[in-house]
Amino acid sequence: MTSAEDRKPQSDEARSVYDPEITSEFAIPDGLAVPKTAGGESETSSEFAVPEGLQAPEGPATEPEGSAFSTPRTYSAKHAPAAFTPPTGVPLVSLTKDAPWQDRMRTMLRMPVAERPAPEPLHKEDETGPAVPRVLDLTLRIGELLLAGGENAEDVEAAMFAVCRSYGLDRCEPNVTFTLLSISYQPSLVEDPVTASRTVRRRGTDYTRLAAVYQLVDDLSHPETAFSLEEAYRRLAEIRRNRHPYPGWVLTSASGLLAGAASVLVGGDVIVFVAAALGAMLGDRLAWLCAGRGLPEFYQFTVAAMPPAAIGVALTVAHVDVKASAVITGGLFALLPGRALVAGVQDGLTGFYITASARLLEVMYLFVGIVVGVLIVLYFGVQLGADLNPDVALIIEERPLWQIGASMLLSLTFAVLLQQERSTVLIVTLNGGVAWSVYGALHYVGEISPVASTAVAAGLVGLFGQMLSRYRFASALPYTTAAIGPLLPGSATYFGLLSIARDDVDKGLVSLATAASLAMAIAIGVNLGSEISRLFLRVPGGASAAGRRAAKRTRGF
């Protein structure tokens, strides 16, 4: 071996070869003998070794290793302690098949997994049934359409749970957040769970599609129908391919009519109606243009809020004898995100705080976009000498018949903007007229505060909407969202922005706080009306609300 080869490092294989010449650094050197102790003990012993002469008694034979779920050796059924029973007894959860699937699934979701009643074996194509990953994928796709359509998180979870149980998957745990859907299925206590997730990236308002998805879930969960997985996928694909029921020009016209009707609610006349409609339609087209360029919704709302405000300022500068504030207020009614606000508050009231926070943050961003657009126009209007006095704008003439008609037109156009089914448009129009009539009777005649009047009117909207949805086994959104349109705080929002533009910040903040209070009153009222209908109203088939005891999430501590 050369000197170069000696300097070359050896490989792991070469080092691992046994070499008798290489010894351990702890080996005893040659010539050094260590005397052995008496008794012939080994050279090395453990410090835990048993001393000589002490013999430990032998224990019983080692038990064979068994399952973690087998009965312990020391357990005796004869001498077992009495099982614990609560003082009130163990409640029996009875879920009648005649109740709406939303109520049944919501009740079971709020129960612990061990207490849920086992589903009946349904929709079994063969001995093994459909593949679990495909069922979970179908469930996630259905939940995605519901969440993207604006449904609240609890109803989305109930729908996902209903789909899983319809195919025999009872140990499922769906989880819904603002942008992520996930579901986990555990076949048994000793098998690994199967988990799948899906991200919601695009949102669109189409209540016709939402109603079709609810009908699909109702058909799947019905005990007398049997849908194969392929048939469910086919129907879901048809729902996704369906076009919107109203074309773009109808939506633009509806936006203008909504703004015109809202201007009449706050005291406008025919000229104000036309001006508000033109401003809202121009803003809608500009928003569509920004959306086509890929701008975020914040800038879309900012641009859409400018034309109605600009027309109102132009009428004031031109000294036209009209109520210009009603023009700007009508344009705000067409932009306020009432749908997202109601969904966000409902998620918070039902315990989905992460989703509620995300929805309310979205509402805040959209509202700030509206504020920025209107404030820019109002600032330049004040600089041009426009006489925009918020004290004069607060005077609203009471015209009950005109205002009731305007509220019904507002709800009608709002339903068109939400892409509702034509069969539900008339119902929600009447519901909106009832809501404004109750508000007017309480506020103008009864002289009750606007916040309390709004909460009561919104509660009736939620009550009627939930009643209709329960009897049709459908979503409550098509019957409630458009009906709250006349109650939206457009006037308080405009007065607050106008005061800020005139450097009266304190008064403006007070008005904006009033607008926020009205918005919360609407959302809480709608949710309270829905809960009241679930608590006290009976459903077809004689089912009562006794099963809602299992819906209790916490005892307060």
C-alpha positions in Angstrom: 0.0 0.0 0.0 1.5 3.4 -1.0 1.7 6.5 1.1 -1.1 8.1 -0.9 -3.4 5.2 -0.2 -2.5 5.5 3.5 -3.6 9.1 3.6 -6.9 8.4 1.7 -9.9 8.1 4.1 -11.4 4.7 4.3 -15.0 4.0 3.5 -17.7 2.9 6.0 -17.5 -0.6 4.6 -13.7 -0.7 5.0 -13.9 0.5 8.6 -16.6 -2.0 9.5 -14.5 -5.0 8.6 -13.2 -6.8 11.7 -9.5 -6.2 12.3 -8.0 -8.2 15.2 -5.2 -5.7 15.5 -7.6 -2.9 16.4 -8.8 -3.0 20.0 -11.1 -0.9 22.1 -9.7 2.0 24.0 -11.2 0.5 27.1 -9.5 -2.8 26.7 -7.1 -4.0 29.5 -3.5 -3.6 28.4 -1.3 -6.7 28.1 0.5 -7.7 31.3 -2.1 -6.1 33.6 -4.1 -8.8 35.3 -7.1 -7.8 37.4 -7.6 -10.2 40.4 -11.0 -11.9 40.6 -13.1 -11.5 43.7 -14.0 -14.3 45.9 -17.1 -16.2 45.1 -16.4 -16.2 41.4 -18.6 -13.2 40.5 -18.4 -12.0 37.0 -16.2 -9.1 36.2 -19.0 -6.9 35.4 -22.2 -6.7 37.4 -25.2 -4.3 37.4 -25.8 -2.0 40.3 -29.4 -3.3 40.3 -28.4 -7.0 40.6 -29.9 -9.0 43.4 -27.3 -9.6 46.2 -26.1 -13.2 46.8 -28.3 -15.1 49.2 -31.4 -13.0 48.6 -33.8 -14.8 46.4 -36.9 -12.9 45.2 -40.1 -15.0 45.1 -41.2 -16.0 41.7 -44.2 -14.2 40.5 -47.2 -15.7 38.7 -46.9 -16.6 35.1 -47.0 -13.7 32.7 -50.4 -13.1 31.1 -50.5 -13.3 27.3 -50.7 -9.9 25.6 -54.3 -9.2 24.6 -56.4 -6.4 23.1 -56.7 -3.0 24.7 -60.5 -3.5 24.6 -60.6 -6.9 26.3 -62.1 -7.3 29.8 -59.4 -6.8 32.6 -58.4 -10.0 34.6 -59.5 -8.4 37.9 -63.0 -7.5 36.6 -65.9 -9.4 38.0 -69.4 -8.7 36.7 -71.0 -10.0 39.9 -69.0 -7.7 42.2 -68.8 -4.7 39.8 -69.8 -1.3 41.2 -73.1 0.2 40.2 -73.0 2.2 37.1 -73.3 6.0 37.5 -76.7 7.4 36.5 -77.5 11.1 36.5 -80.2 12.3 39.0 -82.4 13.2 36.1 -81.9 9.9 34.3 -80.3 9.3 30.9 -82.3 11.3 28.3 -83.7 9.3 25.3 -83.2 11.1 22.0 -86.0 10.4 19.7 -85.6 11.6 16.1 -88.7 11.2 14.1 -88.3 10.6 10.4 -91.0 13.2 9.6 -89.0 16.1 11.0 -86.9 18.2 8.5 -83.5 16.7 7.9 -82.0 20.0 9.0 -83.4 19.6 12.5 -82.4 15.9 12.8 -78.9 16.4 11.6 -78.4 19.6 13.7 -79.5 17.7 16.8 -77.1 14.8 16.2 -74.2 17.1 15.4 -74.6 18.8 18.8 -74.5 15.4 20.5 -71.3 13.5 21.5 -70.4 10.8 19.0 -71.0 8.0 21.5 -74.6 9.1 22.1 -75.7 9.5 18.5 -78.3 7.0 17.3 -76.9 4.6 14.7 -78.3 5.1 11.2 -80.3 2.5 9.4 -78.5 0.7 6.6 -79.6 2.6 3.6 -78.6 2.9 0.0 -76.5 -0.3 0.0 -75.7 -1.3 -3.5 -73.9 -4.5 -2.5 -72.4 -6.1 0.6 -69.6 -3.6 0.8 -71.4 -0.4 -0.2 -69.8 2.6 -1.9 -66.2 3.6 -1.4 -65.7 5.8 1.6 -63.4 8.3 -0.2 -66.0 8.9 -2.9 -68.7 9.5 -0.3 -66.5 12.0 1.4 -65.7 13.7 -1.9 -69.4 14.0 -2.7 -70.1 15.4 0.8 -67.4 18.0 0.4 -68.6 19.1 -3.0 -72.1 19.6 -1.7 -70.8 21.5 1.3 -68.7 23.7 -1.0 -71.8 24.8 -3.0 -73.7 25.6 0.1 -70.9 27.6 1.8 -70.1 29.5 -1.4 -73.8 30.4 -1.8 -73.8 32.1 1.6 -75.2 29.4 3.9 -74.2 29.6 7.5 -71.7 27.2 8.9 -74.0 25.1 11.1 -76.5 24.3 8.2 -73.5 23.4 6.0 -72.3 20.9 8.6 -75.8 19.5 9.0 -76.1 19.0 5.2 -72.7 17.3 5.1 -73.6 15.1 8.0 -76.9 14.1 6.3 -75.1 13.1 3.1 -72.7 10.9 5.0 -75.4 9.2 7.1 -77.5 8.5 4.0 -74.7 6.2 2.8 -74.2 4.5 6.2 -71.2 6.5 7.5 -72.3 7.4 11.0 -69.0 8.2 12.7 -68.4 11.4 10.7 -67.2 14.7 12.0 -67.6 17.6 9.5 -65.8 20.9 10.1 -66.6 24.1 8.3 -64.6 27.4 8.3 -64.8 30.4 6.1 -62.6 29.0 3.3 -62.0 25.3 4.3 -64.2 22.3 4.5 -63.0 19.0 6.1 -64.6 15.8 7.1 -63.3 12.8 9.0 -64.7 9.3 9.1 -63.6 6.6 11.6 -64.9 3.1 10.7 -64.4 1.8 14.2 -62.5 2.4 17.4 -59.5 0.3 16.2 -59.3 1.5 12.6 -57.5 4.5 11.2 -59.8 7.5 10.3 -60.2 8.7 6.8 -60.0 12.5 6.3 -60.6 14.7 3.3 -60.8 18.5 2.8 -61.7 21.0 0.2 -61.0 24.7 -0.1 -63.6 27.2 -1.2 -61.9 29.7 -3.4 -64.8 31.4 -5.3 -68.1 32.6 -3.9 -71.2 33.5 -5.8 -74.8 34.5 -4.9 -77.3 32.1 -6.6 -80.1 31.1 -4.4 -81.6 29.0 -7.2 -78.5 26.8 -7.1 -78.7 26.8 -3.3 -82.3 25.5 -3.3 -81.4 22.8 -5.8 -78.6 21.6 -3.5 -81.0 21.5 -0.6 -83.4 19.4 -2.6 -80.6 17.0 -3.5 -79.7 16.6 0.2 -83.3 16.1 1.1 -83.7 13.4 -1.5 -80.5 11.7 -0.3 -81.6 11.7 3.3 -85.1 10.6 2.7 -85.6 7.0 4.1 -87.8 5.8 1.3 -85.5 6.8 -1.6 -82.3 5.1 -2.7 -79.8 7.1 -4.7 -76.7 5.5 -6.0 -73.4 7.5 -5.8 -73.3 7.9 -9.6 -76.8 9.3 -9.6 -75.9 11.8 -6.9 -72.8 12.9 -8.8 -74.9 13.3 -12.0 -77.4 15.6 -10.2 -74.7 17.6 -8.6 -73.0 18.1 -12.0 -76.3 19.3 -13.4 -76.7 21.8 -10.6 -73.2 23.2 -11.2 -73.8 23.5 -15.0 -77.2 25.3 -14.6 -77.2 28.9 -15.8 -78.3 31.8 -13.6 -82.1 32.4 -13.9 -81.7 36.1 -14.7 -79.4 37.6 -17.4 -77.0 40.5 -16.7 -79.2 43.3 -18.0 -82.0 42.2 -15.6 -79.6 42.3 -12.7 -78.5 45.8 -13.6 -82.1 47.0 -14.0 -83.0 45.4 -10.6 -80.1 47.2 -9.0 -81.5 50.5 -10.3 -85.0 49.8 -9.2 -83.7 48.8 -5.7 -82.0 52.1 -5.3 -85.0 54.0 -6.6 -87.3 52.2 -4.2 -84.9 52.9 -1.3 -84.9 56.6 -2.1 -88.7 56.6 -1.9 -88.5 55.0 1.6 -86.5 58.0 2.8 -88.7 60.7 1.3 -87.8 60.9 -2.4 -90.1 61.8 -5.3 -90.2 60.7 -8.9 -87.1 62.7 -9.9 -85.1 61.3 -7.0 -86.3 57.8 -8.0 -85.0 58.2 -11.5 -81.7 59.8 -10.4 -81.0 57.1 -7.8 -81.8 54.3 -10.3 -79.5 55.8 -12.9 -76.7 56.2 -10.3 -77.0 52.6 -9.1 -77.1 51.2 -12.6 -74.0 53.2 -13.6 -72.2 52.0 -10.4 -73.2 48.4 -11.1 -71.7 48.6 -14.6 -68.5 50.1 -13.3 -68.3 47.3 -10.7 -68.7 44.7 -13.4 -65.9 46.4 -15.4 -63.6 46.3 -12.3 -64.5 42.7 -11.7 -63.6 41.8 -15.3 -60.2 43.4 -14.8 -59.6 41.2 -11.7 -59.8 44.0 -9.1 -60.8 42.8 -5.5 -64.3 43.4 -4.2 -63.1 46.3 -2.0 -62.4 48.4 -5.1 -65.5 47.2 -6.8 -67.6 48.5 -3.9 -65.6 51.8 -3.8 -66.3 52.4 -7.5 -69.9 51.4 -7.3 -70.6 53.9 -4.5 -69.3 56.9 -6.4 -72.0 57.4 -9.2 -75.0 57.8 -6.9 -73.1 60.1 -4.6 -71.9 62.1 -7.6 -75.4 62.5 -9.0 -76.7 63.6 -5.6 -73.9 66.2 -5.3 -74.5 67.4 -8.9 -78.2 68.0 -8.2 -77.3 70.0 -5.1 -74.8 72.1 -6.9 -77.3 72.7 -9.8 -79.8 73.9 -7.1 -82.4 71.4 -8.3 -85.3 71.4 -5.8 -85.1 67.8 -4.9 -84.0 65.8 -1.9 -80.4 65.0 -3.0 -79.7 63.0 0.2 -82.3 60.5 -0.8 -80.4 59.8 -4.0 -77.2 59.0 -2.2 -79.1 56.9 0.4 -80.8 54.9 -2.3 -77.4 54.1 -3.8 -76.1 52.9 -0.4 -79.1 50.5 0.0 -78.1 48.7 -3.2 -74.5 48.1 -1.9 -74.8 47.3 1.8 -73.8 43.7 2.4 -76.8 42.5 4.4 -76.5 38.9 3.3 -72.9 38.5 4.6 -73.8 40.4 7.8 -76.7 38.1 8.7 -74.6 35.0 8.0 -71.7 36.3 10.0 -73.8 37.1 13.1 -75.7 33.7 12.8 -72.3 31.9 12.8 -71.3 33.7 15.9 -74.6 33.0 17.7 -74.3 29.3 16.9 -70.7 28.9 18.2 -68.7 29.1 14.9 -66.6 32.0 16.1 -63.7 31.6 13.5 -66.1 31.6 10.6 -68.1 34.5 12.1 -65.0 36.6 12.6 -64.0 36.0 9.0 -67.5 36.9 7.7 -67.7 40.0 9.8 -64.2 41.1 8.7 -65.4 40.7 5.1 -68.4 42.9 5.9 -66.1 45.5 7.4 -63.8 45.6 4.4 -66.8 46.0 2.0 -68.3 48.7 4.2 -65.0 50.6 4.4 -64.9 50.4 0.6 -68.4 52.0 0.4 -67.3 54.6 2.9 -64.2 55.5 0.9 -66.1 55.9 -2.3 -68.9 58.1 -0.8 -66.5 60.2 1.3 -64.3 61.0 -1.8 -67.4 62.4 -3.7 -68.8 64.2 -0.6 -65.5 65.8 0.1 -65.2 67.3 -3.4 -68.9 68.2 -3.2 -68.4 70.2 0.0 -65.4 71.9 -1.6 -67.5 72.9 -4.6 -70.0 74.5 -2.3 -72.7 71.9 -2.2 -75.2 72.6 0.6 -75.4 69.1 2.1 -76.9 69.5 5.5 -77.5 66.3 7.5 -80.0 68.0 9.8 -82.3 68.7 6.9 -81.8 65.2 5.6 -83.1 63.7 8.9 -86.6 65.0 8.2 -88.4 62.1 6.5 -92.0 62.6 5.5 -94.4 59.8 6.5 -96.2 58.3 3.5 -97.3 54.8 4.7 -98.8 53.5 1.4 -95.9 54.8 -0.7 -93.4 53.4 1.7 -95.0 50.0 1.9 -95.1 49.8 -1.9 -91.5 50.9 -2.1 -90.4 48.3 0.5 -92.1 45.5 -1.4 -90.4 46.7 -4.7 -87.1 46.8 -2.8 -87.5 43.2 -1.6 -88.6 42.1 -5.1 -85.5 43.6 -6.8 -83.3 42.3 -4.0 -84.6 38.8 -4.6 -83.8 39.1 -8.3 -80.2 40.2 -7.4 -79.9 37.2 -5.3 -80.9 34.9 -8.2 -83.8 33.4 -6.4 -86.3 31.0 -7.9 -89.3 32.7 -9.4 -91.6 30.7 -7.1 -90.1 32.3 -4.0 -90.0 35.9 -5.2 -93.6 36.7 -4.5 -93.4 35.2 -1.0 -90.3 37.2 0.0 -91.8 40.4 -1.5 -94.8 40.0 0.9 -92.5 39.2 3.8 -90.5 42.5 3.1 -93.8 44.5 3.1 -94.8 43.0 6.4 -91.4 43.8 7.9 -91.6 47.5 6.9 -95.2 47.7 8.1 -94.2 46.4 11.5 -91.2 48.7 11.7 -93.3 51.7 10.7 -96.0 50.9 13.2 -93.5 50.6 16.0 -91.2 53.5 15.2 -93.5 56.1 13.6 -96.8 55.4 15.4 -95.6 53.8 18.6 -92.5 56.1 18.9 -90.2 53.2 19.8 -86.5 53.5 19.2 -85.4 52.5 15.7 -83.1 49.8 17.0 -85.8 48.0 18.9 -88.3 48.4 16.0 -85.8 47.0 13.6 -85.1 44.0 15.8 -88.8 43.1 16.2 -89.4 43.5 12.4 -86.3 41.4 11.6 -87.5 38.8 14.1 -90.8 38.4 12.3 -88.8 38.1 9.0 -86.8 35.2 10.5 -89.8 33.6 12.0 -91.8 33.6 8.7 -88.8 32.6 6.7 -88.0 29.6 9.0 -91.6 28.5 8.9 -91.6 28.4 5.1 -88.3 26.7 4.9 -89.3 24.0 7.4 -92.5 23.1 5.5 -90.6 23.0 2.2 -87.5 21.3 3.7 -85.4 24.1 2.0 -83.0 26.8 3.1 -84.3 29.8 5.0 -82.1 32.3 3.1 -84.3 32.8 0.1 -87.2 33.7 2.4 -85.3 36.0 4.7 -82.4 37.8 3.1 -84.3 39.9 0.6 -87.0 40.7 3.1 -84.6 42.5 5.4 -83.6 44.8 2.6 -86.0 47.7 3.6 -84.5 47.5 7.2 -80.9 48.1 6.2 -79.3 51.2 7.8 -78.7 53.2 4.6 -79.9 56.5 6.0 -77.8 56.3 9.2 -74.7 55.4 7.1 -75.1 58.3 4.8 -75.7 60.8 7.6 -72.6 59.6 9.4 -70.5 59.9 6.2 -71.8 63.4 5.5 -71.0 64.6 9.0 -67.5 63.3 8.7 -67.1 65.1 5.3 -68.2 68.3 7.0 -65.5 67.9 9.7 -68.1 67.0 12.3 -66.4 63.7 13.3 -68.0 63.2 16.6 -71.5 63.4 15.2 -70.5 61.2 12.2 -69.1 58.5 14.5 -72.4 58.5 16.5 -74.4 58.1 13.4 -72.2 55.3 12.1 -72.5 53.6 15.5 -76.2 53.8 15.1 -75.9 52.2 11.7 -73.9 49.3 13.2 -76.5 48.9 16.0 -79.2 48.6 13.4 -77.3 46.1 11.4 -76.7 43.9 14.5 -80.4 44.2 15.4 -81.3 42.9 12.0 -79.0 40.0 12.2 -79.9 39.0 15.8 -83.6 39.5 15.1 -83.5 37.1 12.1 -81.6 34.5 14.0 -83.9 34.8 17.1 -87.0 34.4 14.9 -85.5 31.3 13.4 -84.7 29.8 16.8 -88.1 30.5 18.1 -89.7 28.7 15.2 -87.5 25.6 15.9 -88.2 25.7 19.6 -92.0 26.0 19.7 -93.4 25.1 16.3 -94.4 21.6 15.4 -93.5 20.0 12.1 -95.6 17.7 10.0 -95.9 14.2 11.5 -96.3 15.4 15.1 -92.7 15.9 15.9 -92.0 18.3 18.7 -89.0 20.3 19.8 -88.2 17.9 22.7 -85.2 16.5 20.9 -83.5 19.9 21.1 -82.4 19.1 24.6 -79.4 17.4 22.9 -78.5 20.7 21.3 -77.1 22.1 24.5 -73.4 22.8 23.9 -72.4 24.0 27.4 -73.7 24.5 30.9 -72.2 27.9 31.3 -68.9 26.8 32.9 
